[in-house]
Amino acid sequence: MKSLPHSDIEDLYLFAQLVADDAEEASALLSVALAERERGNRSEADVLIKEVWSRQTPSRMTHQDGAWLARRQVPAALEDMLPRLMARLRPSRRMAIVKAFRTEGPAASDRSVFLISVKRALESDGLHSVADRLTLEALEESMRRYLDSQMAPVPDSLLEAWEQKRLPASSRPARRSSRFPLSARVALGVLIILLSAAIGSWITSPSANAPAVQSELFDELSGLSMDDPEFRASNPDQVERFLDDRLGWRLAVPRLREGSIEGVSIARLGPDLQFPAIHYTDQANESDLMVFVLDYRFLESARSTFLIDDRILDQIADSGGIDIRNAPEYFRVTWRFRDDIYVAMAPATDTELRDRFQFD
């Protein structure tokens, strides 16, 4: 029997790759298809591969419907996703993630959290098959490529200036002599000394109007911007299970009358300060709103980093207490339920907002 055309073998292998779960299976499908060709099967390449693949499917308990093709999509999808996702993060969070991926040894918690964030972003783009097959190893490889391609090296001019500074004085290039007369150089030197002293005195002297180093915690919450939920959910039970798994945080998630739950994210104000952020759609005001949830243990941890307005805590000390702040940039409602503190951030003033949150 004369040999098959080379193009036919290529077509068979092409279609084998589209249905196989790995390279080994693609080769096996090709071998069986070529044997069929020798027995006289002249079906189109795609039809023949489909026949061979269908016959083998029942005997394969771990069949994944062409997982190899999906896995090969992962690098391309991440190449597009990572720059957009990193751009949305706070600068401190970007540094924490890059540090985690540059650290040798077991995967740090920051890596695992970022892996979930990337999966959620892929799912939001409709790439569910890619998200399902994304592994930490694949993300680490893509992060290395991202850093190599996106981060610029130190400019040559800065390196040269630094190397020049480290050279002994005798090795440095001789400076050109000044064209200014001696009297002008002396006057200029005196002026520089006086200016340096004045600037040094200004820098080291305490200022009565200097701003506080720490910012207020509840005001910091008002400035947080959360994008799409990391985990999409439509009922409180789903959100509660997610937070229990992720943070070990058991809390009651309220329903919103004339509104719906969209999902939940993990908000962060530092490496050790993370807390739930529940996403809602407010149908009454035709807007989105966010509810951050804190507890008193979190507040104690946060006191070393932030100022905390104890007047708000006094206002919500009783179970029915409520604190309302209405600023041009936001409308904020704070209340307590059991041992948890709920901070609702809404774009529109709604004095009845607290009453619209209902706990089962």
VEXDONU-49125 format. One record per residue (C-alpha): residue number from 0; chain; residue in one letter; x, y, z. Coordinates in steps of 0.25 Angstrom, whole numbers, plus 5000, padded with zeros to 4 digits. Layout:
<sites>
<i NUM, ch A, aa A, px X, py Y, pz Z>
...
</sites>
This chain:
<sites>
<i 0, ch A, aa M, px 5000, py 5000, pz 5000>
<i 1, ch A, aa K, px 5006, py 5013, pz 4996>
<i 2, ch A, aa S, px 5009, py 5023, pz 5007>
<i 3, ch A, aa L, px 4999, py 5034, pz 5011>
<i 4, ch A, aa P, px 5001, py 5048, pz 5007>
<i 5, ch A, aa H, px 5008, py 5056, pz 5017>
<i 6, ch A, aa S, px 4997, py 5067, pz 5018>
<i 7, ch A, aa D, px 4987, py 5056, pz 5022>
<i 8, ch A, aa I, px 4996, py 5052, pz 5034>
<i 9, ch A, aa E, px 4997, py 5067, pz 5038>
<i 10, ch A, aa D, px 4982, py 5068, pz 5037>
<i 11, ch A, aa L, px 4979, py 5056, pz 5046>
<i 12, ch A, aa Y, px 4989, py 5061, pz 5056>
<i 13, ch A, aa L, px 4983, py 5075, pz 5056>
<i 14, ch A, aa F, px 4969, py 5069, pz 5059>
<i 15, ch A, aa A, px 4975, py 5059, pz 5070>
<i 16, ch A, aa Q, px 4981, py 5071, pz 5077>
<i 17, ch A, aa L, px 4967, py 5078, pz 5078>
<i 18, ch A, aa V, px 4961, py 5066, pz 5085>
<i 19, ch A, aa A, px 4973, py 5060, pz 5093>
<i 20, ch A, aa D, px 4976, py 5063, pz 5108>
<i 21, ch A, aa D, px 4991, py 5062, pz 5106>
<i 22, ch A, aa A, px 5002, py 5060, pz 5095>
<i 23, ch A, aa E, px 5002, py 5045, pz 5098>
<i 24, ch A, aa E, px 4987, py 5043, pz 5095>
<i 25, ch A, aa A, px 4989, py 5052, pz 5082>
<i 26, ch A, aa S, px 5000, py 5043, pz 5078>
<i 27, ch A, aa A, px 4991, py 5030, pz 5081>
<i 28, ch A, aa L, px 4979, py 5036, pz 5074>
<i 29, ch A, aa L, px 4988, py 5038, pz 5061>
<i 30, ch A, aa S, px 4994, py 5024, pz 5062>
<i 31, ch A, aa V, px 4980, py 5018, pz 5062>
<i 32, ch A, aa A, px 4975, py 5027, pz 5051>
<i 33, ch A, aa L, px 4987, py 5023, pz 5042>
<i 34, ch A, aa A, px 4984, py 5009, pz 5045>
<i 35, ch A, aa E, px 4969, py 5011, pz 5040>
<i 36, ch A, aa R, px 4975, py 5018, pz 5028>
<i 37, ch A, aa E, px 4983, py 5005, pz 5025>
<i 38, ch A, aa R, px 4970, py 4997, pz 5026>
<i 39, ch A, aa G, px 4964, py 5006, pz 5016>
<i 40, ch A, aa N, px 4956, py 5016, pz 5024>
<i 41, ch A, aa R, px 4956, py 5028, pz 5015>
<i 42, ch A, aa S, px 4947, py 5037, pz 5024>
<i 43, ch A, aa E, px 4951, py 5052, pz 5025>
<i 44, ch A, aa A, px 4962, py 5054, pz 5035>
<i 45, ch A, aa D, px 4952, py 5061, pz 5045>
<i 46, ch A, aa V, px 4942, py 5050, pz 5044>
<i 47, ch A, aa L, px 4952, py 5039, pz 5046>
<i 48, ch A, aa I, px 4958, py 5045, pz 5058>
<i 49, ch A, aa K, px 4944, py 5047, pz 5064>
<i 50, ch A, aa E, px 4941, py 5033, pz 5062>
<i 51, ch A, aa V, px 4954, py 5028, pz 5068>
<i 52, ch A, aa W, px 4953, py 5038, pz 5080>
<i 53, ch A, aa S, px 4938, py 5034, pz 5082>
<i 54, ch A, aa R, px 4942, py 5019, pz 5083>
<i 55, ch A, aa Q, px 4952, py 5021, pz 5093>
<i 56, ch A, aa T, px 4944, py 5031, pz 5102>
<i 57, ch A, aa P, px 4936, py 5021, pz 5110>
<i 58, ch A, aa S, px 4948, py 5014, pz 5115>
<i 59, ch A, aa R, px 4955, py 5026, pz 5120>
<i 60, ch A, aa M, px 4949, py 5030, pz 5134>
<i 61, ch A, aa T, px 4957, py 5043, pz 5135>
<i 62, ch A, aa H, px 4952, py 5049, pz 5121>
<i 63, ch A, aa Q, px 4954, py 5064, pz 5121>
<i 64, ch A, aa D, px 4948, py 5067, pz 5107>
<i 65, ch A, aa G, px 4961, py 5073, pz 5101>
<i 66, ch A, aa A, px 4968, py 5078, pz 5113>
<i 67, ch A, aa W, px 4981, py 5079, pz 5105>
<i 68, ch A, aa L, px 4976, py 5090, pz 5097>
<i 69, ch A, aa A, px 4971, py 5098, pz 5109>
<i 70, ch A, aa R, px 4984, py 5097, pz 5116>
<i 71, ch A, aa R, px 4991, py 5103, pz 5104>
<i 72, ch A, aa Q, px 4982, py 5115, pz 5105>
<i 73, ch A, aa V, px 4987, py 5118, pz 5119>
<i 74, ch A, aa P, px 5000, py 5125, pz 5116>
<i 75, ch A, aa A, px 4993, py 5134, pz 5105>
<i 76, ch A, aa A, px 4981, py 5137, pz 5114>
<i 77, ch A, aa L, px 4990, py 5141, pz 5125>
<i 78, ch A, aa E, px 4999, py 5150, pz 5116>
<i 79, ch A, aa D, px 4987, py 5158, pz 5114>
<i 80, ch A, aa M, px 4981, py 5157, pz 5128>
<i 81, ch A, aa L, px 4993, py 5160, pz 5137>
<i 82, ch A, aa P, px 4996, py 5174, pz 5133>
<i 83, ch A, aa R, px 4981, py 5178, pz 5134>
<i 84, ch A, aa L, px 4979, py 5172, pz 5147>
<i 85, ch A, aa M, px 4992, py 5177, pz 5153>
<i 86, ch A, aa A, px 4989, py 5191, pz 5149>
<i 87, ch A, aa R, px 4976, py 5191, pz 5157>
<i 88, ch A, aa L, px 4983, py 5187, pz 5170>
<i 89, ch A, aa R, px 4988, py 5197, pz 5181>
<i 90, ch A, aa P, px 5003, py 5199, pz 5180>
<i 91, ch A, aa S, px 5006, py 5192, pz 5193>
<i 92, ch A, aa R, px 4998, py 5180, pz 5188>
<i 93, ch A, aa R, px 5006, py 5180, pz 5175>
<i 94, ch A, aa M, px 5019, py 5179, pz 5183>
<i 95, ch A, aa A, px 5014, py 5169, pz 5192>
<i 96, ch A, aa I, px 5010, py 5160, pz 5181>
<i 97, ch A, aa V, px 5023, py 5161, pz 5173>
<i 98, ch A, aa K, px 5031, py 5159, pz 5186>
<i 99, ch A, aa A, px 5023, py 5146, pz 5188>
<i 100, ch A, aa F, px 5026, py 5141, pz 5174>
<i 101, ch A, aa R, px 5041, py 5144, pz 5175>
<i 102, ch A, aa T, px 5042, py 5137, pz 5188>
<i 103, ch A, aa E, px 5048, py 5123, pz 5188>
<i 104, ch A, aa G, px 5041, py 5111, pz 5195>
<i 105, ch A, aa P, px 5027, py 5107, pz 5198>
<i 106, ch A, aa A, px 5016, py 5116, pz 5192>
<i 107, ch A, aa A, px 5013, py 5128, pz 5201>
<i 108, ch A, aa S, px 4998, py 5131, pz 5205>
<i 109, ch A, aa D, px 4999, py 5143, pz 5196>
<i 110, ch A, aa R, px 5002, py 5134, pz 5184>
<i 111, ch A, aa S, px 4990, py 5126, pz 5187>
<i 112, ch A, aa V, px 4981, py 5138, pz 5189>
<i 113, ch A, aa F, px 4986, py 5144, pz 5176>
<i 114, ch A, aa L, px 4983, py 5131, pz 5169>
<i 115, ch A, aa I, px 4969, py 5131, pz 5173>
<i 116, ch A, aa S, px 4968, py 5146, pz 5168>
<i 117, ch A, aa V, px 4974, py 5142, pz 5154>
<i 118, ch A, aa K, px 4964, py 5131, pz 5153>
<i 119, ch A, aa R, px 4952, py 5140, pz 5156>
<i 120, ch A, aa A, px 4957, py 5150, pz 5146>
<i 121, ch A, aa L, px 4958, py 5139, pz 5135>
<i 122, ch A, aa E, px 4944, py 5135, pz 5139>
<i 123, ch A, aa S, px 4939, py 5149, pz 5138>
<i 124, ch A, aa D, px 4945, py 5149, pz 5123>
<i 125, ch A, aa G, px 4937, py 5136, pz 5120>
<i 126, ch A, aa L, px 4950, py 5128, pz 5120>
<i 127, ch A, aa H, px 4944, py 5117, pz 5130>
<i 128, ch A, aa S, px 4952, py 5106, pz 5124>
<i 129, ch A, aa V, px 4965, py 5113, pz 5125>
<i 130, ch A, aa A, px 4962, py 5117, pz 5140>
<i 131, ch A, aa D, px 4959, py 5103, pz 5143>
<i 132, ch A, aa R, px 4972, py 5098, pz 5138>
<i 133, ch A, aa L, px 4981, py 5109, pz 5143>
<i 134, ch A, aa T, px 4991, py 5104, pz 5153>
<i 135, ch A, aa L, px 5000, py 5111, pz 5163>
<i 136, ch A, aa E, px 5012, py 5106, pz 5155>
<i 137, ch A, aa A, px 5006, py 5112, pz 5142>
<i 138, ch A, aa L, px 5004, py 5125, pz 5149>
<i 139, ch A, aa E, px 5018, py 5126, pz 5154>
<i 140, ch A, aa E, px 5023, py 5124, pz 5140>
<i 141, ch A, aa S, px 5014, py 5135, pz 5135>
<i 142, ch A, aa M, px 5018, py 5144, pz 5146>
<i 143, ch A, aa R, px 5033, py 5143, pz 5142>
<i 144, ch A, aa R, px 5030, py 5146, pz 5128>
<i 145, ch A, aa Y, px 5021, py 5158, pz 5132>
<i 146, ch A, aa L, px 5033, py 5164, pz 5141>
<i 147, ch A, aa D, px 5043, py 5161, pz 5130>
<i 148, ch A, aa S, px 5034, py 5168, pz 5119>
<i 149, ch A, aa Q, px 5028, py 5179, pz 5127>
<i 150, ch A, aa M, px 5038, py 5184, pz 5137>
<i 151, ch A, aa A, px 5050, py 5192, pz 5131>
<i 152, ch A, aa P, px 5064, py 5190, pz 5136>
<i 153, ch A, aa V, px 5072, py 5202, pz 5143>
<i 154, ch A, aa P, px 5075, py 5212, pz 5133>
<i 155, ch A, aa D, px 5089, py 5212, pz 5129>
<i 156, ch A, aa S, px 5091, py 5227, pz 5133>
<i 157, ch A, aa L, px 5088, py 5224, pz 5147>
<i 158, ch A, aa L, px 5097, py 5212, pz 5147>
<i 159, ch A, aa E, px 5108, py 5220, pz 5142>
<i 160, ch A, aa A, px 5106, py 5231, pz 5152>
<i 161, ch A, aa W, px 5106, py 5221, pz 5163>
<i 162, ch A, aa E, px 5119, py 5214, pz 5158>
<i 163, ch A, aa Q, px 5125, py 5228, pz 5157>
<i 164, ch A, aa K, px 5121, py 5232, pz 5171>
<i 165, ch A, aa R, px 5128, py 5219, pz 5176>
<i 166, ch A, aa L, px 5141, py 5222, pz 5169>
<i 167, ch A, aa P, px 5153, py 5227, pz 5177>
<i 168, ch A, aa A, px 5155, py 5242, pz 5176>
<i 169, ch A, aa S, px 5168, py 5240, pz 5169>
<i 170, ch A, aa S, px 5161, py 5231, pz 5158>
<i 171, ch A, aa R, px 5150, py 5241, pz 5155>
<i 172, ch A, aa P, px 5151, py 5249, pz 5142>
<i 173, ch A, aa A, px 5157, py 5263, pz 5145>
<i 174, ch A, aa R, px 5147, py 5274, pz 5146>
<i 175, ch A, aa R, px 5148, py 5286, pz 5137>
<i 176, ch A, aa S, px 5153, py 5298, pz 5143>
<i 177, ch A, aa S, px 5143, py 5309, pz 5147>
<i 178, ch A, aa R, px 5141, py 5321, pz 5139>
<i 179, ch A, aa F, px 5136, py 5329, pz 5150>
<i 180, ch A, aa P, px 5146, py 5338, pz 5158>
<i 181, ch A, aa L, px 5150, py 5335, pz 5172>
<i 182, ch A, aa S, px 5142, py 5345, pz 5179>
<i 183, ch A, aa A, px 5129, py 5340, pz 5171>
<i 184, ch A, aa R, px 5132, py 5326, pz 5175>
<i 185, ch A, aa V, px 5134, py 5330, pz 5190>
<i 186, ch A, aa A, px 5121, py 5337, pz 5190>
<i 187, ch A, aa L, px 5114, py 5326, pz 5184>
<i 188, ch A, aa G, px 5120, py 5316, pz 5194>
<i 189, ch A, aa V, px 5115, py 5325, pz 5206>
<i 190, ch A, aa L, px 5101, py 5326, pz 5199>
<i 191, ch A, aa I, px 5100, py 5310, pz 5198>
<i 192, ch A, aa I, px 5105, py 5308, pz 5212>
<i 193, ch A, aa L, px 5094, py 5318, pz 5217>
<i 194, ch A, aa L, px 5083, py 5312, pz 5209>
<i 195, ch A, aa S, px 5087, py 5298, pz 5213>
<i 196, ch A, aa A, px 5086, py 5302, pz 5228>
<i 197, ch A, aa A, px 5073, py 5308, pz 5226>
<i 198, ch A, aa I, px 5067, py 5296, pz 5219>
<i 199, ch A, aa G, px 5073, py 5287, pz 5229>
<i 200, ch A, aa S, px 5067, py 5295, pz 5240>
<i 201, ch A, aa W, px 5053, py 5295, pz 5233>
<i 202, ch A, aa I, px 5054, py 5279, pz 5231>
<i 203, ch A, aa T, px 5058, py 5276, pz 5245>
<i 204, ch A, aa S, px 5049, py 5286, pz 5252>
<i 205, ch A, aa P, px 5035, py 5280, pz 5257>
<i 206, ch A, aa S, px 5023, py 5287, pz 5250>
<i 207, ch A, aa A, px 5011, py 5290, pz 5258>
<i 208, ch A, aa N, px 5003, py 5288, pz 5245>
<i 209, ch A, aa A, px 5009, py 5275, pz 5241>
<i 210, ch A, aa P, px 4999, py 5265, pz 5237>
<i 211, ch A, aa A, px 4997, py 5252, pz 5245>
<i 212, ch A, aa V, px 5005, py 5240, pz 5240>
<i 213, ch A, aa Q, px 4993, py 5231, pz 5243>
<i 214, ch A, aa S, px 4980, py 5232, pz 5235>
<i 215, ch A, aa E, px 4966, py 5229, pz 5241>
<i 216, ch A, aa L, px 4962, py 5215, pz 5239>
<i 217, ch A, aa F, px 4947, py 5217, pz 5235>
<i 218, ch A, aa D, px 4951, py 5229, pz 5226>
<i 219, ch A, aa E, px 4961, py 5219, pz 5219>
<i 220, ch A, aa L, px 4950, py 5210, pz 5217>
<i 221, ch A, aa S, px 4942, py 5221, pz 5210>
<i 222, ch A, aa G, px 4954, py 5222, pz 5200>
<i 223, ch A, aa L, px 4955, py 5207, pz 5196>
<i 224, ch A, aa S, px 4951, py 5204, pz 5182>
<i 225, ch A, aa M, px 4946, py 5190, pz 5179>
<i 226, ch A, aa D, px 4944, py 5185, pz 5165>
<i 227, ch A, aa D, px 4937, py 5172, pz 5162>
<i 228, ch A, aa P, px 4935, py 5162, pz 5173>
<i 229, ch A, aa E, px 4946, py 5151, pz 5174>
<i 230, ch A, aa F, px 4935, py 5141, pz 5177>
<i 231, ch A, aa R, px 4921, py 5143, pz 5171>
<i 232, ch A, aa A, px 4909, py 5138, pz 5179>
<i 233, ch A, aa S, px 4894, py 5141, pz 5180>
<i 234, ch A, aa N, px 4891, py 5137, pz 5194>
<i 235, ch A, aa P, px 4896, py 5139, pz 5208>
<i 236, ch A, aa D, px 4899, py 5124, pz 5210>
<i 237, ch A, aa Q, px 4909, py 5124, pz 5198>
<i 238, ch A, aa V, px 4916, py 5136, pz 5203>
<i 239, ch A, aa E, px 4917, py 5131, pz 5218>
<i 240, ch A, aa R, px 4923, py 5118, pz 5213>
<i 241, ch A, aa F, px 4934, py 5125, pz 5205>
<i 242, ch A, aa L, px 4938, py 5134, pz 5216>
<i 243, ch A, aa D, px 4939, py 5123, pz 5226>
<i 244, ch A, aa D, px 4948, py 5115, pz 5216>
<i 245, ch A, aa R, px 4956, py 5127, pz 5212>
<i 246, ch A, aa L, px 4957, py 5135, pz 5225>
<i 247, ch A, aa G, px 4952, py 5126, pz 5236>
<i 248, ch A, aa W, px 4942, py 5137, pz 5238>
<i 249, ch A, aa R, px 4928, py 5133, pz 5242>
<i 250, ch A, aa L, px 4918, py 5144, pz 5241>
<i 251, ch A, aa A, px 4904, py 5147, pz 5237>
<i 252, ch A, aa V, px 4902, py 5152, pz 5223>
<i 253, ch A, aa P, px 4890, py 5161, pz 5222>
<i 254, ch A, aa R, px 4880, py 5162, pz 5210>
<i 255, ch A, aa L, px 4877, py 5175, pz 5204>
<i 256, ch A, aa R, px 4862, py 5179, pz 5202>
<i 257, ch A, aa E, px 4860, py 5184, pz 5188>
<i 258, ch A, aa G, px 4874, py 5179, pz 5185>
<i 259, ch A, aa S, px 4882, py 5167, pz 5182>
<i 260, ch A, aa I, px 4896, py 5161, pz 5186>
<i 261, ch A, aa E, px 4906, py 5160, pz 5175>
<i 262, ch A, aa G, px 4918, py 5153, pz 5182>
<i 263, ch A, aa V, px 4929, py 5156, pz 5191>
<i 264, ch A, aa S, px 4944, py 5160, pz 5191>
<i 265, ch A, aa I, px 4955, py 5161, pz 5201>
<i 266, ch A, aa A, px 4959, py 5175, pz 5204>
<i 267, ch A, aa R, px 4972, py 5179, pz 5209>
<i 268, ch A, aa L, px 4978, py 5190, pz 5217>
<i 269, ch A, aa G, px 4992, py 5184, pz 5219>
<i 270, ch A, aa P, px 4998, py 5170, pz 5218>
<i 271, ch A, aa D, px 4992, py 5166, pz 5232>
<i 272, ch A, aa L, px 4979, py 5174, pz 5231>
<i 273, ch A, aa Q, px 4969, py 5167, pz 5222>
<i 274, ch A, aa F, px 4954, py 5167, pz 5223>
<i 275, ch A, aa P, px 4941, py 5163, pz 5215>
<i 276, ch A, aa A, px 4935, py 5173, pz 5205>
<i 277, ch A, aa I, px 4921, py 5169, pz 5201>
<i 278, ch A, aa H, px 4916, py 5174, pz 5187>
<i 279, ch A, aa Y, px 4901, py 5178, pz 5186>
<i 280, ch A, aa T, px 4893, py 5183, pz 5175>
<i 281, ch A, aa D, px 4883, py 5194, pz 5180>
<i 282, ch A, aa Q, px 4871, py 5194, pz 5171>
<i 283, ch A, aa A, px 4864, py 5205, pz 5180>
<i 284, ch A, aa N, px 4875, py 5215, pz 5176>
<i 285, ch A, aa E, px 4880, py 5208, pz 5163>
<i 286, ch A, aa S, px 4894, py 5207, pz 5168>
<i 287, ch A, aa D, px 4904, py 5198, pz 5174>
<i 288, ch A, aa L, px 4908, py 5198, pz 5188>
<i 289, ch A, aa M, px 4919, py 5191, pz 5197>
<i 290, ch A, aa V, px 4918, py 5186, pz 5211>
<i 291, ch A, aa F, px 4931, py 5184, pz 5219>
<i 292, ch A, aa V, px 4931, py 5175, pz 5231>
<i 293, ch A, aa L, px 4940, py 5177, pz 5243>
<i 294, ch A, aa D, px 4941, py 5171, pz 5256>
<i 295, ch A, aa Y, px 4947, py 5176, pz 5269>
<i 296, ch A, aa R, px 4959, py 5167, pz 5268>
<i 297, ch A, aa F, px 4962, py 5173, pz 5255>
<i 298, ch A, aa L, px 4961, py 5187, pz 5261>
<i 299, ch A, aa E, px 4971, py 5184, pz 5271>
<i 300, ch A, aa S, px 4981, py 5179, pz 5261>
<i 301, ch A, aa A, px 4978, py 5191, pz 5252>
<i 302, ch A, aa R, px 4981, py 5201, pz 5264>
<i 303, ch A, aa S, px 4996, py 5200, pz 5262>
<i 304, ch A, aa T, px 4994, py 5205, pz 5247>
<i 305, ch A, aa F, px 4982, py 5214, pz 5247>
<i 306, ch A, aa L, px 4975, py 5224, pz 5256>
<i 307, ch A, aa I, px 4961, py 5219, pz 5260>
<i 308, ch A, aa D, px 4949, py 5229, pz 5263>
<i 309, ch A, aa D, px 4944, py 5223, pz 5276>
<i 310, ch A, aa R, px 4932, py 5232, pz 5275>
<i 311, ch A, aa I, px 4927, py 5223, pz 5264>
<i 312, ch A, aa L, px 4929, py 5211, pz 5273>
<i 313, ch A, aa D, px 4922, py 5218, pz 5284>
<i 314, ch A, aa Q, px 4910, py 5221, pz 5275>
<i 315, ch A, aa I, px 4909, py 5206, pz 5271>
<i 316, ch A, aa A, px 4912, py 5200, pz 5285>
<i 317, ch A, aa D, px 4897, py 5197, pz 5287>
<i 318, ch A, aa S, px 4891, py 5186, pz 5278>
<i 319, ch A, aa G, px 4882, py 5197, pz 5271>
<i 320, ch A, aa G, px 4892, py 5208, pz 5270>
<i 321, ch A, aa I, px 4896, py 5214, pz 5257>
<i 322, ch A, aa D, px 4906, py 5224, pz 5251>
<i 323, ch A, aa I, px 4903, py 5232, pz 5239>
<i 324, ch A, aa R, px 4913, py 5240, pz 5231>
<i 325, ch A, aa N, px 4909, py 5248, pz 5219>
<i 326, ch A, aa A, px 4920, py 5254, pz 5211>
<i 327, ch A, aa P, px 4921, py 5260, pz 5197>
<i 328, ch A, aa E, px 4929, py 5247, pz 5193>
<i 329, ch A, aa Y, px 4921, py 5236, pz 5200>
<i 330, ch A, aa F, px 4909, py 5232, pz 5209>
<i 331, ch A, aa R, px 4914, py 5223, pz 5220>
<i 332, ch A, aa V, px 4905, py 5215, pz 5230>
<i 333, ch A, aa T, px 4912, py 5207, pz 5241>
<i 334, ch A, aa W, px 4905, py 5198, pz 5251>
<i 335, ch A, aa R, px 4907, py 5185, pz 5259>
<i 336, ch A, aa F, px 4901, py 5172, pz 5258>
<i 337, ch A, aa R, px 4906, py 5162, pz 5269>
<i 338, ch A, aa D, px 4921, py 5164, pz 5270>
<i 339, ch A, aa D, px 4923, py 5169, pz 5255>
<i 340, ch A, aa I, px 4923, py 5183, pz 5250>
<i 341, ch A, aa Y, px 4916, py 5186, pz 5237>
<i 342, ch A, aa V, px 4921, py 5198, pz 5229>
<i 343, ch A, aa A, px 4912, py 5201, pz 5217>
<i 344, ch A, aa M, px 4917, py 5210, pz 5206>
<i 345, ch A, aa A, px 4907, py 5216, pz 5196>
<i 346, ch A, aa P, px 4908, py 5227, pz 5185>
<i 347, ch A, aa A, px 4894, py 5233, pz 5189>
<i 348, ch A, aa T, px 4888, py 5237, pz 5202>
<i 349, ch A, aa D, px 4878, py 5228, pz 5208>
<i 350, ch A, aa T, px 4875, py 5230, pz 5222>
<i 351, ch A, aa E, px 4867, py 5217, pz 5222>
<i 352, ch A, aa L, px 4878, py 5209, pz 5217>
<i 353, ch A, aa R, px 4881, py 5202, pz 5230>
<i 354, ch A, aa D, px 4867, py 5197, pz 5232>
<i 355, ch A, aa R, px 4867, py 5191, pz 5218>
<i 356, ch A, aa F, px 4878, py 5181, pz 5222>
<i 357, ch A, aa Q, px 4872, py 5169, pz 5228>
<i 358, ch A, aa F, px 4878, py 5157, pz 5235>
<i 359, ch A, aa D, px 4872, py 5143, pz 5234>
</sites>
